[in-house]
Amino acid sequence: MARALYIHWPFCLAKCPYCDFNSHVRERVDHARWQDGLLADMRHEHALAGEDKGGRPLESIFFGGGTPSLMPPALVARLLEEAEALWGFAPGIEITLEGNPSSVEAANYAALADVGVNRVSLGLQALEDETLRFLGRLHDASEGLKALEVAQRHFARVSFDLIYARPGQSLNNWRAELERALGYGTGHLSLYQLTIEPGTRFETMVRKGDFAPLDEDACADMFALTRAMTAAAGLPAYEISNHARPGEESRHNLTYWRYHDYCGIGPGAHGRRGGIATVRHRKPENWLSGIDRAGHGIVEERTLGISEQASEAMLMGLRLREGVDLPAMARRFGMTEAQLCDPAKARFYESQGLVRREGERMIVTDEGMVLLDGLLSELVPTQLVEG
């Protein structure tokens, strides 16, 4: 019962030192072969979760990566054509493509808009050249802002990413950078604290003492400032790291956070359809071999128990400003509210100002969002008891 489709394009021009996404650098990409592979993967998903099995038309499509803005517009067009033929498109479908803000990719924006992309998410990451070099980005600040300007001319909806809480960054420095970012007038911003992910070059650098991450108190201060400034500018946080004008939230990402079905195709893509979790081969060459061998790139397909689905839904939903409607969630999974969320711990953390109840909804407060990972591990039982 697909409502959303995720398409993963795994290739980048360079691997950023902070990135733990499934991205790969290759000297040459056979676009014809990749088109055939992605179409086969898509058709396999439709056969299992298509309209003929009670599914609804697609409400969103998201091209993620990697760097999907490196895809030839003709390839994007062919994939969209096939998706519409298989599932159909809901009125006003959101079609997002992630991209790097380089002049090379910006040259494709008009063509991408012409083939149906109506929302872009640009990885600016910073507005200062020195920081961009530290982050391993290939564009400079001027090039990034020119690409943003081009994107705003061609797409109805534009978002961009920034990374803050960087080593040595001051609160005033972040205030000034965020004020500039808000001044560009986009309806959506994704603002992420720098995290040192396992297996990245930054992890190796921290271990060697090349730099030290910002301390937790400074990070918390920047998080609070971010929430206050975006709210004052009319782009309040609707998820822990995502901010939007009302109505410009990423509908595709809300599909994940509200725990609705989505199909994921391409290397490393995850999916959830009808209580089944799917995972594709991560390495591009292994994914292509899977396509040749079986007609799809799935490496793992697993039925999720009701308790695991409920746990995932709670963990995702509590990231959102809207929180979770506990009685509705309990009905959805045939469980009690107490099985979904430890009531004694919920009362305790409510007394600490970290969560609150608004009618039927449990909501994590701004103060609780700073401690979200630890808070979720306390509130949501790791093994929910099925009703």
C-alpha positions as CSV (number, residue, x, y, z in Angstrom):
1,M,0.0,0.0,0.0
2,A,2.6,2.5,-1.2
3,R,2.0,6.1,-0.3
4,A,5.6,7.3,-1.0
5,L,8.5,6.2,-3.1
6,Y,12.2,6.8,-2.2
7,I,14.8,6.5,-5.0
8,H,18.5,6.3,-3.9
9,W,21.2,7.6,-6.2
10,P,24.4,6.5,-4.6
11,F,27.1,8.5,-6.4
12,C,29.0,11.7,-5.3
13,L,31.9,13.6,-6.7
14,A,33.7,13.3,-3.3
15,K,33.0,11.7,0.1
16,C,32.4,14.3,2.8
17,P,34.3,13.6,6.0
18,Y,31.2,13.8,8.2
19,C,29.0,11.7,6.0
20,D,27.9,8.2,6.9
21,F,25.2,7.9,4.2
22,N,25.4,5.3,1.5
23,S,27.4,7.3,-1.0
24,H,30.2,6.3,-3.3
25,V,32.7,7.9,-5.7
26,R,33.0,6.3,-9.1
27,E,35.0,7.5,-12.2
28,R,32.2,6.4,-14.5
29,V,28.5,5.6,-14.2
30,D,26.7,3.7,-16.9
31,H,23.4,5.7,-16.9
32,A,21.6,3.3,-19.2
33,R,22.3,0.3,-17.0
34,W,21.3,2.3,-13.9
35,Q,18.1,3.3,-15.5
36,D,17.2,-0.3,-16.3
37,G,18.1,-1.4,-12.8
38,L,16.1,1.3,-11.1
39,L,13.1,0.6,-13.3
40,A,13.3,-3.2,-12.5
41,D,13.6,-2.4,-8.8
42,M,10.6,-0.1,-9.0
43,R,8.5,-2.7,-10.9
44,H,9.3,-5.3,-8.3
45,E,8.0,-3.0,-5.5
46,H,4.9,-2.3,-7.4
47,A,4.2,-6.0,-7.9
48,L,4.2,-6.3,-4.1
49,A,2.7,-3.0,-3.1
50,G,1.0,-1.8,-6.1
51,E,-2.4,-0.2,-6.7
52,D,-3.8,-3.7,-7.7
53,K,-3.2,-4.7,-4.1
54,G,-5.2,-1.9,-2.5
55,G,-2.6,0.7,-2.5
56,R,-3.2,4.4,-3.1
57,P,-1.5,6.7,-5.6
58,L,1.9,8.1,-4.7
59,E,1.7,11.2,-2.6
60,S,5.4,11.9,-2.7
61,I,8.7,10.8,-4.4
62,F,12.1,11.6,-3.0
63,F,15.4,11.3,-4.8
64,G,18.1,11.0,-2.2
65,G,21.7,10.0,-2.1
66,G,24.5,10.4,-2.8
67,T,24.0,13.4,-5.1
68,P,20.8,13.0,-7.1
69,S,21.3,16.4,-8.8
70,L,24.1,14.6,-10.8
71,M,21.5,12.4,-12.4
72,P,20.7,13.3,-16.1
73,P,17.3,15.0,-16.2
74,A,16.2,12.4,-18.8
75,L,16.8,9.6,-16.3
76,V,14.8,11.4,-13.7
77,A,12.0,11.9,-16.3
78,R,12.0,8.2,-17.2
79,L,11.7,7.1,-13.5
80,L,8.9,9.6,-12.9
81,E,7.1,8.4,-16.0
82,E,7.3,4.8,-14.8
83,A,6.2,5.6,-11.3
84,E,3.1,7.4,-12.5
85,A,2.3,4.6,-14.9
86,L,2.6,2.0,-12.1
87,W,1.0,3.7,-9.1
88,G,-0.6,6.9,-10.4
89,F,0.1,10.3,-8.8
90,A,-2.1,11.9,-6.2
91,P,-3.1,15.5,-7.0
92,G,-0.4,17.9,-5.9
93,I,2.2,15.1,-5.5
94,E,5.5,16.3,-3.9
95,I,8.6,15.4,-5.9
96,T,11.8,16.3,-4.1
97,L,15.4,16.0,-5.3
98,E,18.4,16.4,-3.1
99,G,21.4,18.3,-4.6
100,N,24.7,19.9,-4.0
101,P,24.7,23.7,-4.7
102,S,27.3,23.7,-7.4
103,S,27.2,25.5,-10.7
104,V,27.4,22.2,-12.6
105,E,24.2,20.9,-10.9
106,A,22.5,24.2,-11.0
107,A,22.7,24.1,-14.8
108,N,20.3,21.1,-14.6
109,Y,17.6,22.8,-12.4
110,A,15.5,24.1,-15.3
111,A,15.4,20.7,-17.0
112,L,14.7,18.9,-13.7
113,A,11.8,21.3,-13.1
114,D,10.5,20.7,-16.6
115,V,10.3,16.9,-16.0
116,G,8.3,17.2,-12.8
117,V,10.6,17.9,-9.8
118,N,8.8,20.5,-7.8
119,R,10.9,20.7,-4.6
120,V,14.7,20.7,-4.0
121,S,16.7,20.3,-0.9
122,L,20.2,21.8,-1.3
123,G,23.2,20.8,0.8
124,L,24.7,24.3,1.4
125,Q,25.9,23.1,4.9
126,A,27.6,26.4,5.7
127,L,27.8,30.0,4.5
128,E,31.5,30.6,5.1
129,D,34.3,29.3,2.9
130,E,36.6,28.2,5.7
131,T,33.9,26.1,7.2
132,L,33.0,24.6,3.8
133,R,36.6,23.5,3.4
134,F,36.6,21.9,6.8
135,L,33.4,20.1,5.9
136,G,35.0,18.8,2.7
137,R,32.5,20.5,0.4
138,L,33.4,21.1,-3.2
139,H,31.5,24.4,-3.6
140,D,32.4,27.7,-2.0
141,A,29.9,30.1,-0.3
142,S,29.4,32.3,-3.4
143,E,28.8,29.3,-5.7
144,G,26.3,27.8,-3.2
145,L,24.3,31.0,-2.9
146,K,24.2,31.4,-6.7
147,A,22.9,27.9,-7.0
148,L,20.2,28.7,-4.3
149,E,19.2,31.7,-6.3
150,V,18.8,29.6,-9.5
151,A,16.8,27.0,-7.5
152,Q,14.4,29.6,-6.2
153,R,13.7,30.7,-9.8
154,H,12.9,27.2,-11.0
155,F,11.2,25.3,-8.1
156,A,8.0,26.1,-6.2
157,R,9.6,24.9,-2.9
158,V,13.2,25.1,-1.9
159,S,14.9,23.9,1.3
160,F,18.6,23.9,2.3
161,D,20.7,22.3,4.9
162,L,23.1,23.9,7.4
163,I,25.4,22.1,9.9
164,Y,26.0,23.9,13.2
165,A,27.7,23.2,16.5
166,R,31.0,22.9,14.7
167,P,34.3,22.8,16.5
168,G,35.2,26.3,17.8
169,Q,31.9,27.8,16.7
170,S,30.5,30.5,19.0
171,L,26.9,31.2,19.8
172,N,27.2,34.6,18.2
173,N,28.7,33.2,15.1
174,W,25.8,30.7,14.7
175,R,23.3,33.5,15.4
176,A,24.7,35.6,12.6
177,E,24.9,32.7,10.1
178,L,21.3,31.6,10.9
179,E,20.1,35.1,10.6
180,R,21.6,35.2,7.1
181,A,20.1,31.9,6.2
182,L,16.6,33.0,7.3
183,G,17.0,36.1,5.1
184,Y,17.1,34.1,1.9
185,G,13.4,33.4,2.1
186,T,13.1,29.7,1.7
187,G,10.1,28.0,3.2
188,H,12.0,25.1,4.8
189,L,15.4,24.7,6.5
190,S,17.1,21.6,7.8
191,L,19.5,22.5,10.6
192,Y,21.6,19.7,11.9
193,Q,24.1,19.6,14.8
194,L,27.4,18.2,13.7
195,T,27.7,14.6,15.0
196,I,30.7,12.4,14.7
197,E,29.5,9.3,13.1
198,P,31.3,5.9,13.3
199,G,33.3,5.0,10.2
200,T,33.6,8.6,9.0
201,R,36.9,10.5,8.4
202,F,35.8,12.9,11.1
203,E,35.7,10.0,13.6
204,T,39.3,9.2,12.7
205,M,40.3,12.8,13.1
206,V,38.7,13.2,16.5
207,R,40.4,10.0,17.6
208,K,43.8,11.3,16.5
209,G,43.2,14.6,18.2
210,D,43.0,16.7,15.1
211,F,39.9,18.5,16.5
212,A,37.5,18.2,19.5
213,P,33.7,18.3,19.1
214,L,31.8,21.2,20.7
215,D,30.8,20.5,24.3
216,E,27.2,19.5,25.1
217,D,26.3,22.7,26.9
218,A,27.3,24.8,23.9
219,C,25.4,22.5,21.6
220,A,22.3,22.8,23.8
221,D,22.6,26.6,23.8
222,M,22.7,26.6,20.0
223,F,19.8,24.3,19.7
224,A,17.7,26.6,21.9
225,L,18.8,29.6,19.8
226,T,17.9,27.8,16.6
227,R,14.4,27.0,17.9
228,A,13.8,30.6,19.0
229,M,15.1,32.3,15.9
230,T,13.3,30.0,13.4
231,A,10.0,30.3,15.3
232,A,10.3,34.1,15.4
233,A,10.9,34.1,11.6
234,G,7.8,32.0,10.9
235,L,9.6,28.7,10.3
236,P,9.0,26.8,13.6
237,A,10.5,23.4,14.1
238,Y,8.1,20.6,13.1
239,E,10.7,17.9,13.8
240,I,13.9,17.9,15.8
241,S,16.0,19.3,13.0
242,N,13.5,20.5,10.4
243,H,11.8,23.9,10.3
244,A,9.2,25.1,7.9
245,R,6.5,27.7,7.2
246,P,3.1,26.1,7.9
247,G,2.2,24.0,4.8
248,E,5.8,23.7,3.6
249,E,6.8,20.8,5.7
250,S,8.4,17.9,3.8
251,R,5.4,15.6,3.1
252,H,7.8,12.8,2.2
253,N,9.6,12.9,5.4
254,L,6.4,13.1,7.3
255,T,5.5,9.8,5.8
256,Y,8.5,8.3,7.6
257,W,7.8,10.1,10.9
258,R,4.1,9.3,10.9
259,Y,5.0,5.7,10.1
260,H,3.1,5.3,6.9
261,D,4.2,2.9,4.1
262,Y,6.9,3.8,1.6
263,C,8.8,1.8,-1.0
264,G,12.6,2.3,-1.2
265,I,14.6,1.4,-4.3
266,G,18.2,1.8,-5.2
267,P,21.4,0.8,-3.3
268,G,21.0,0.8,0.5
269,A,17.4,2.0,0.4
270,H,15.1,0.9,3.2
271,G,11.3,0.5,2.9
272,R,8.2,-0.3,4.9
273,R,5.2,-1.8,3.2
274,G,2.4,-3.7,4.8
275,G,4.4,-4.6,8.0
276,I,7.4,-5.8,6.0
277,A,10.8,-4.1,6.2
278,T,13.0,-4.2,3.1
279,V,16.7,-3.4,2.7
280,R,18.6,-3.2,-0.6
281,H,22.2,-4.1,-1.2
282,R,24.4,-1.1,-0.1
283,K,27.3,-1.4,-2.6
284,P,26.3,-0.3,-6.1
285,E,27.9,-3.2,-7.8
286,N,26.2,-5.7,-5.5
287,W,22.9,-4.0,-6.1
288,L,23.4,-4.3,-9.8
289,S,24.3,-7.9,-9.5
290,G,21.1,-8.5,-7.5
291,I,19.1,-6.8,-10.3
292,D,20.7,-9.1,-12.9
293,R,20.2,-12.2,-10.8
294,A,16.7,-11.6,-9.2
295,G,15.2,-8.6,-10.9
296,H,15.4,-6.5,-7.7
297,G,18.1,-5.2,-5.3
298,I,16.7,-6.6,-2.0
299,V,19.2,-8.2,0.3
300,E,16.8,-8.5,3.3
301,E,13.0,-8.7,3.6
302,R,11.6,-9.3,7.1
303,T,8.1,-9.3,8.5
304,L,7.9,-7.0,11.5
305,G,6.0,-8.1,14.6
306,I,3.2,-5.8,15.9
307,S,5.4,-4.8,18.9
308,E,8.3,-3.9,16.7
309,Q,6.1,-1.8,14.4
310,A,4.6,0.0,17.4
311,S,8.0,0.7,18.8
312,E,9.2,2.1,15.5
313,A,6.1,4.2,15.2
314,M,6.5,5.7,18.7
315,L,10.2,6.4,18.2
316,M,9.5,8.2,14.9
317,G,6.4,10.0,16.0
318,L,7.9,11.5,19.1
319,R,10.5,13.3,16.9
320,L,7.7,15.5,15.7
321,R,6.4,18.7,17.2
322,E,2.9,17.3,16.9
323,G,3.9,14.3,19.0
324,V,1.9,11.0,19.1
325,D,-1.8,10.5,19.6
326,L,-1.5,7.7,22.1
327,P,-5.1,6.3,22.0
328,A,-5.0,6.3,18.2
329,M,-1.6,4.6,18.2
330,A,-2.9,2.0,20.6
331,R,-5.9,1.3,18.4
332,R,-3.7,1.1,15.4
333,F,-1.6,-1.7,16.9
334,G,-4.2,-3.4,19.1
335,M,-2.3,-2.4,22.3
336,T,-2.9,-0.3,25.4
337,E,-1.3,3.1,26.0
338,A,0.7,1.7,28.9
339,Q,2.2,-0.9,26.5
340,L,3.3,1.9,24.1
341,C,4.8,4.2,26.7
342,D,5.8,3.6,30.3
343,P,3.2,5.6,32.3
344,A,5.3,6.1,35.4
345,K,8.3,7.4,33.4
346,A,6.0,9.6,31.4
347,R,4.7,11.2,34.5
348,F,8.2,11.7,35.9
349,Y,9.5,13.3,32.7
350,E,6.4,15.4,32.5
351,S,7.2,16.7,36.0
352,Q,10.7,17.6,34.7
353,G,9.3,19.6,31.8
354,L,10.7,17.2,29.2
355,V,7.3,15.9,27.9
356,R,3.7,17.2,28.1
357,R,0.2,16.0,27.3
358,E,-2.0,18.0,25.1
359,G,-5.3,16.2,25.0
360,E,-4.7,12.8,23.7
361,R,-1.2,13.6,22.5
362,M,2.2,13.1,24.1
363,I,4.6,15.7,23.0
364,V,8.3,16.1,23.7
365,T,9.1,19.7,24.7
366,D,11.9,21.8,23.4
367,E,13.9,21.0,26.5
368,G,13.2,17.3,26.0
369,M,14.3,17.5,22.3
370,V,17.8,18.4,23.5
371,L,17.9,14.9,25.2
372,L,15.8,13.1,22.7
373,D,17.8,9.9,22.2
374,G,18.1,9.2,25.9
375,L,14.5,10.3,26.6
376,L,13.1,7.9,24.0
377,S,15.0,5.0,25.4
378,E,13.3,5.7,28.8
379,L,9.8,6.3,27.5
380,V,9.4,3.6,24.8
381,P,10.0,0.0,25.9
382,T,12.6,-1.8,23.8
383,Q,10.3,-4.9,23.7
384,L,6.7,-3.8,23.6
385,V,4.3,-6.4,24.9
386,E,1.8,-7.3,22.3
387,G,-1.9,-7.0,23.3
